Structure formats: structure tokens, C-alpha cells
Amino acid sequence: MSGLVVVGVDGSASSLAAVEVAAWEARLRGAGLRAVHAFVWPAMHVPLGPSALGPPDGGLQNMVDRLVAEAVERARTVAPEVDVSHVVVTGEPLTVLEAQSRAAELVVVGSRGMGGFVGLLVGSTAVHLAAHGRCPVLVVRETPHSDGPVVLGVGGSAAGRRAVDFAFADAALRQAPLVALHTWTTWNAPMPGPQDPSEPYANPPGALAEEEEEERLLSEALAGRQERYPGVVVEHRLVHGGTREALIEASRSAQLLVVGARGRGGFAGLLLGSVSQALLHHAHCPVAGCGERGAGSGERGAGERH
């Protein structure tokens, strides 16, 4: 861990809610907080200063300075003990946040945006950031339940291991119980086995699923974590039914929903398409997406202004 939480800010109500959650997350981790704004207009050669006919404090540059200052003040109000910094980076939001994720242990964004972050987590941008960010990405939707569990979507794939690690670590930080949820259907359609024979596999292609086998898959996916986090109380929850419906329902009482960037079996394509859209638009708590890529070098990108 780098000891840094990054939050994307754009002046919208959604991003300010994300700032509050990010400040709380930074305090929880004993980490610093960096508020980041992607400033697209300089790259488009648009005048940044005030208009000759407008007020002296007008113009795009002053607007950005005000919205970043508001975000920083909001964060310091929520968590005065957290070291809060800010940076304005010339570029489009996805590229900027992906670069910032190289130095972070968590990136926090709102579910909606405007200006520099318009459409930030709608459609392909959400999929790309969750799949290619160098650290977990926390999408702030509704206000989390402070006393609810951390819910982990378990599919049994190698790609979901980072999500399992993150969920256990976060549950330990929050001193919250962990619900490990796996969905299954009676009939598993034929599909190729994993390339790596050591990876867990739900069932032989075309075989009827049995609850005992699904419990074995769930246990294998969680193996070793309970020993590392003995204080975390874990509930194994098997749901016979659809993945989206089960996760959305579980999110009603959760303080966090954790999912991997990809899945297999009950969670095939979890953050690649319709399931991701359902979670981002309908989950009742913040959603943390954990991709497969590791932390980067933390190099500062071009165009940053503190």
C-alpha cells in the first residue's frame, strides 16, 4: 500500500459525496487524500482567464480553483486529521485517473459527473477504469450503511483473487462482518476449462451443479484469508439464481459491495457489460471494483498543477 487515496472531483454533487467517502476511507487507512481534477480545456486551446466583459473572478481557471478548494474543504471537514492535497491535471478524466491510480491504494469517484468528469462511470468508461486501473476503484452511489457488512461477490476465477484480498482487508479495517456471496444455477452450460489446471472450476462442462460443489468452490476461493484476518467474521452465502439480482439485493444492507473485474461461472463478465451497468446504476451502497493489474511506479504525469 502507498498510503494514498485519490478522489476525482468535478464540482458535481456526486463528486462531493465521493470526496466525503474518500476522506473517511483515507482516515480508516491512515492514508493521505489527493483530490484530482482533470482539466480538459487547456488541451482544447480554450481561453482560461476571465472575459473582458465579465467579472474579474470569472473564467474557467478560477472556476476550477473554486471547485477544487471546495472539495478540499469538504474533505478536511469530514476528516480533519487526514493530510489532504490537490492537483489539477490537463487531460481527459479516464486517462488522468488511470495515471493517478499508479500511486494510490484506492481511487474513489462519484457515480455521476459534470464538466471534466461528465459520464465518468457510464458505459465503456466505467468498464475500462475498473478493469485497467492500477488499484481498486470505489464508486460512490448511495450513502453506505455504517453498521452493515462488506459483501463480496465470489465467482471462483483467478481474476477475482484481488477482490477477495481487498474485501477481507477492508472488512478488517472497518471491523465489519464479511458476506461472501456466490450464485449458481442448476445447470451449468458447457464451457472450456481454465488454462491453468490449478484454478478452481465450478463443474465439469455440462454437468448438473450441486450445492455441495458450489460450497467447495466458494471455500476454495476464500482459502487462506481467514487465517490472515482471524478477526473477520465470514458468512458463506450461496444463492440459487441470477448474479445481478442477488448482488443488488445484498447491497441493500451493506456498507460496501466488492466485485472483481472479471469472473467465471456465476460471475462471468462481472464488470464487462450488463452486470456492471446494473451494479453501477442500481446498487444500494458503494461498489468497489478490483481489476487484475498491480500497483504501478507512482510516476507523476505531465500537465499536473498543484
CORNORJO-V435414 format. One record per residue. N is the residue number from 1. SS is DSSP state (@ for helix, = for strand, . for the rest). Layout:
# CORNORJO-V435414
N&SS ; N&SS
This chain:
# CORNORJO-V435414
1&. ; 2&. ; 3&. ; 4&= ; 5&= ; 6&= ; 7&= ; 8&= ; 9&. ; 10&. ; 11&. ; 12&. ; 13&@ ; 14&@ ; 15&@ ; 16&@ ; 17&@ ; 18&@ ; 19&@ ; 20&@ ; 21&@ ; 22&@ ; 23&@ ; 24&@ ; 25&@ ; 26&@ ; 27&@ ; 28&@ ; 29&@ ; 30&. ; 31&. ; 32&= ; 33&= ; 34&= ; 35&= ; 36&= ; 37&= ; 38&= ; 39&= ; 40&. ; 41&@ ; 42&@ ; 43&@ ; 44&@ ; 45&. ; 46&. ; 47&. ; 48&. ; 49&. ; 50&. ; 51&. ; 52&. ; 53&. ; 54&. ; 55&. ; 56&. ; 57&. ; 58&. ; 59&. ; 60&@ ; 61&@ ; 62&@ ; 63&@ ; 64&@ ; 65&@ ; 66&@ ; 67&@ ; 68&@ ; 69&@ ; 70&@ ; 71&@ ; 72&@ ; 73&@ ; 74&@ ; 75&@ ; 76&@ ; 77&@ ; 78&@ ; 79&. ; 80&. ; 81&. ; 82&. ; 83&. ; 84&= ; 85&= ; 86&= ; 87&= ; 88&= ; 89&= ; 90&= ; 91&. ; 92&. ; 93&@ ; 94&@ ; 95&@ ; 96&@ ; 97&@ ; 98&@ ; 99&@ ; 100&@ ; 101&@ ; 102&@ ; 103&@ ; 104&. ; 105&. ; 106&= ; 107&= ; 108&= ; 109&= ; 110&= ; 111&. ; 112&. ; 113&. ; 114&. ; 115&@ ; 116&@ ; 117&@ ; 118&. ; 119&. ; 120&. ; 121&. ; 122&. ; 123&. ; 124&@ ; 125&@ ; 126&@ ; 127&@ ; 128&@ ; 129&@ ; 130&@ ; 131&@ ; 132&@ ; 133&. ; 134&. ; 135&. ; 136&= ; 137&= ; 138&= ; 139&= ; 140&= ; 141&. ; 142&. ; 143&. ; 144&. ; 145&. ; 146&. ; 147&. ; 148&. ; 149&. ; 150&= ; 151&= ; 152&= ; 153&= ; 154&. ; 155&. ; 156&. ; 157&. ; 158&@ ; 159&@ ; 160&@ ; 161&@ ; 162&@ ; 163&@ ; 164&@ ; 165&@ ; 166&@ ; 167&@ ; 168&@ ; 169&@ ; 170&@ ; 171&@ ; 172&@ ; 173&@ ; 174&@ ; 175&. ; 176&. ; 177&. ; 178&= ; 179&= ; 180&= ; 181&= ; 182&= ; 183&= ; 184&= ; 185&. ; 186&. ; 187&= ; 188&. ; 189&. ; 190&. ; 191&. ; 192&. ; 193&. ; 194&. ; 195&. ; 196&. ; 197&. ; 198&. ; 199&. ; 200&. ; 201&. ; 202&. ; 203&. ; 204&. ; 205&. ; 206&. ; 207&. ; 208&= ; 209&. ; 210&. ; 211&@ ; 212&@ ; 213&@ ; 214&@ ; 215&@ ; 216&@ ; 217&@ ; 218&@ ; 219&@ ; 220&@ ; 221&@ ; 222&@ ; 223&. ; 224&. ; 225&@ ; 226&@ ; 227&@ ; 228&@ ; 229&. ; 230&. ; 231&. ; 232&. ; 233&. ; 234&= ; 235&= ; 236&= ; 237&= ; 238&= ; 239&= ; 240&= ; 241&. ; 242&. ; 243&@ ; 244&@ ; 245&@ ; 246&@ ; 247&@ ; 248&@ ; 249&@ ; 250&@ ; 251&@ ; 252&. ; 253&. ; 254&. ; 255&. ; 256&= ; 257&= ; 258&= ; 259&= ; 260&= ; 261&. ; 262&. ; 263&. ; 264&. ; 265&@ ; 266&@ ; 267&@ ; 268&. ; 269&. ; 270&. ; 271&. ; 272&. ; 273&. ; 274&@ ; 275&@ ; 276&@ ; 277&@ ; 278&@ ; 279&@ ; 280&@ ; 281&@ ; 282&@ ; 283&. ; 284&. ; 285&. ; 286&. ; 287&= ; 288&= ; 289&= ; 290&= ; 291&. ; 292&. ; 293&. ; 294&. ; 295&. ; 296&. ; 297&. ; 298&. ; 299&. ; 300&. ; 301&. ; 302&. ; 303&. ; 304&= ; 305&= ; 306&.
